[in-house]
Amino acid sequence: MDITTIYLILLCIGASFIQRTTGFGFGIFIMSMLIHLVPSYGEAVTLSGMLALTTSLTIALRLRKLVVWKRLLPMLITFIIVSSICIFFLKRIEDVLLRQILGVVLILTSIYFAFISKHITLKPSPKAQVGTGILSGLMGGFFGMQGPPAVLYFISSEKDKQHYMAMTQVYFVLGNAMMTVVRAQNGFLTSTVIHDYFYGLIGVVAGTLIGAFVFNRIPSRIFRYVVYAYIGISGVMILLGT
């Protein structure tokens, strides 16, 4: 096991820990460094999506009975269409440009969640579902981080944290599953991705277990701001390194 594999496992521990404690954030956390560990940007997004799917799967299965499909399907279908189009264009955009855009997106995401998101609420409606699906599809297809728009919508529309967790995790599982199929069809599911995925599972299991243990022991307000700061710093580092 080389140093790159060890680093990958550590990244998966951190990303799974964040996903388990906040309900989202796997792709936001891991993509800042994963793009430096695999041969291409497309492979990095594919690996991130597969690992994120695995992280959400257990929670999604446990809470699936709480899912209200009529509130989920319009958003999910929109997401699948938009993200598929974005994945198609990944082959036609230079990796350096994508990394620069990713850096900007990470910085804006950290600012948004740290200072803006608490002042915005969304009322559940077909228009909000489709709009959220479009934004989520753009961020998921290009950057492997469809979480922020979906999280904002489900926090506003669901009646309690159990329903919020059920809707987000089922959305992430189904969305990542469909994106993995589309990415495979576009040549991004390589032998390197499959190899790294199985090593990444070690970190996913460890991070999920740790996250479950400390979920009720960490002040979530402080923890979230630490994560937001890390995301913003990562975005700056990506911009400086490209």
N, C-alpha and C positions, 0 to 999 in steps of 0.2 A: 504494500500500500504506500504510494508516494505522497509527497507533501500536498499536491493538488487535490488528491482524493480526501485527505484528512481535512483540508480547508473546506471542501465541498460538504463533508459531513457536519462540520461545525456551523456552516451557513444554514444547513437544513435544520439543525437543532434550534438556532435562533429564530428562523422563519416559522417553524412549527410551533414554537413556544408563543410567539406573537399571535399566530392564527388561533391557537387554543384559548388564549386569554382575552382577545378582543373580538374574535369572530371574523377577522379579515387581516390582511397585511402580509401574507406569505410572499406574493409576487413583488410587492413594494420593497420588502426587505432584501430578498435574495437577488433580485435583478441588478442591484447596484454593483455587485461583485461578480455575479455569475457570468456576465458578459466577458470577463477576463479569464475565465477558466475553461471555456469551450471554444471550438474553432470559429464559430460564426454566431452572429446575433440571432438568426432564426433558430439555431439549435438551442441557444440559451433560453429563448422564450418557450420553446417546446418542452425542454426539461423542467423549467419552472412550472408550467401548466400541469404536467404529469404529476409532479411531486405535490403541488397544491391540491390537486384532485384527491390524491391519497390521504392528505392531511384532513380534508373535509369529509371524507367518505364515512368514517365511523359515526361522527356526529349526525350526519345527514340520515343515515339509516336509523339511528336511535330516535330521531325527532320527526321522521317523515310523516307521521300521522297528523302533525300539527300544520302541515303545509296546506294553504288554501290555493288550489291550482288556478282558479279563475283570476287571482291577483298576480300569479307568477308567470303564466304562459304568455301573455302579450309581451311582457318585458323580455322573457327568455327567447321567444321566437325572433323578436327584433334584434336582440343581441347576437344570435347565431348568424343571421343574415349579414349584419354589419361587420362582425368580426371575421367572417369568411372572406368578405371582400378585401378587408385590410390584410389578411394573411396572404392572399393572392398577390398583393402589391409588395409584400416584403422582399420577394426575389428581385424586385426592380428598383429598390432603393439601396443606396450605399450604406454599409455598416457604420461608417464614421458619422454620417448624417443622422442615422437612427440613434446612435449613442448620444449625440448632441441633443436631439429632441428629448430623449429619455432623461438626460440631466435636467433639462428645463422642467419637464413634467414632474420629476421628483421634488424639485424645489417648490414648485407651485402647489403640489400635493401637501407638502409639509406645512406651508403657510396656510393653506385652506383649512386643514384639520386643526391646526393650532389656534387660529384666530377667527376664522370665518364660519365654519360649519355649524357652530352652536347658535348662530344668529339666523340660520336658514332652516325652514321646515317645508316639507312637500306634502300636499294633500293627495291621498290615493285617488287616482283617476286614470282612465285610458290614456289621456294625453301625457300625464306624468310617467306612466309605465313605458310608453313608446320612447319618450324623450330620454328617460334613464337608460333604456336598452340601447339607444344609439350611442350615448356617451360611454357606456360601459363596453359596448362593442368596439369602439375606437381604441379605448385604452387597453382592452384585453387583446385585440387582434394585433396591434402594433407593439405593445409593451408588456403583455402578460400580467397586467394589473387592473382587472376589471372591477375591483372591489369598491373604490371610493364612491362612485355614483350609486351603486347598488346599496351600499351601507347607508348612505344618506336617505335614500328612499325608504328602505325597510325600517330604519329607526323611527321615521316619521309615520309610517303607515301601520306598523304592527302594534298590538295592544300590550305586549309584555316581552321581556327578554327571551323567554323560551320560544315564542313564535318568531321573534326576530332572528334568533339563532337557527331555527328550523328553515326559514325562508332563505336566509343567506347561504347556508351550507348546501342545501339542495340546489340552489341556483348556481353556486360555484362548481359543484360536482358535475351537473349536467352541461354547464357551459364549457368547462375545461375538457370534458369528454368529447364534446362535439369539435372543439378547437383542435384537440389532439388528432382526430380523424382528418380534419382539413389540412393540418400541418403535415401529416404523414403523406397525404396525397400531393403536397407541394414539395416533398423531398426533404423536410426538416427532421423527420424521425430517423436519425442515422444510428449506426452501431455505437458511436460515441455516446449519444443520448441514452440509449438503452443500457449501456455499461454503467454510466454515471447515475442513472435512475436507481439501479439496484443498490449501489453504494449509498446514494442519498436516502434510501429508505431507513438506513440505520439512524441517521440524524432525525428523520421524520418521527420515528417511533420514540426516540429519546426525548425530543423536544415536546412532543405531545404529552408524554407522561409527566415531564417536569412542569409543563404549563398547567396540567390538570391539578397537580399537587399544590402549586403556589397561587392558583387562581384567586382564592379567597384570602390570601395573605399579603398581597401587594396592593398598596393604594393605587387604584386604577388611574386616577387623575395624574399622579406623578409619573407613573409608568408610561402612559400614553404620550406625555410631553417629551420624555426621553426618546421614545421611538420617533416622534415627529422631528426632533432635532437631528437624530441620526439620518433620517431620510433626506433632510435638507442638505446636510454636510456631504452625504453621498452624491447628491446631484451636483454640487459644486466640484467635487473631486472628479466626477465623470467628465464634466465640461473642461476642466483643466487638463485632463489626461487625453482628450481627443484632439 
